[in-house]
């Protein structure tokens, strides 16, 4: 199997373009750390057999959700995937109701009905996730079309993996969004593997972003381990969408640290490849940048880290102690009263 490493894609990515204030650094770092802490602690709980079902960890990809959602307003929409926890938190879903939903509890954000893959919170623009590869792309197109019909300047961002870029729904949506000039941001988090299949075995194009050319829209490959580069590229895409210049396809070159799911032995990739990508860790490298540029003192970063660890631990404790939904509630919201 041909090895895929950071060096094979890095020359096509864009570098960080914008400056960074201390306030922005604090906000971005706090989100990165909260997502990372959430994933780490949930993985530990899963290892103790205390989590219902599977965990599809977002660890390693935190800069993607953080950077894109930092470019969105609270009333903009996002639609996510089976690996959506990072997107939920970055867009503003409250930690405790989200965590309770992950455990399927009655006090979860969706009453325990959504679980890991299907949580939603329309109050902050989160229209939900799903377990179908590419399944969110068509209804993101519908959400963007509704903004156009209403004459608002809302934008919709839809997240998906590189495997979804080979689905018919992806190509149909790109064509329709381009033809109708929709305010839609297609965000492909290319972590190199569609479940266990290397992307280089399923496409002759080195960059998914190049597919935008076939639909006459802007496409861009971005270093998905650089939260500021992601934010800047997303800001430009959102600005195009808000001003009537149509959709953008962003490809974020990233890497998931674990397998497709917790327990996946990852026999389809090398330990050397994993180590190379971990050297580009989005949390550690952004932390180092903050210190080198004197944006925040070390004590403030440590306080952010301690706060995130404590809040996530408390949220998990709450979820473990919370009740399951009542069986009598199973058909609620299925049929009209």
ABEGO torsion letter per residue (X at the ends): XBBBBAAAAAAABBBBABBBBAAAAAAAAAAAAAAAAAAAAAAAAAAAGABBEBBBBABGAAAAAAAAAAABBAABBBBBBABAAAAAAAAGBBAAAAAAAAAGBAABAAGGAAEAAABBBAAAGBAEBBABBGAAAAAAAAAAAAAAAAGBABBBBBBBBAAAAABAAAAAAAAAAAAAGBBBBBBBBBAGBBEABBAAAABABABAAAAAAAAGBBBBBBBAABAAAAAAAAAAAAAAAAAGAEBBBBBBBBBBABBABBGBAGAABBAAAAAAAAAABAAAAAAAAAAAAGABBAAAAAAAAAAAAAAAAAAAAAAAABBBBBAAAAABGABBX
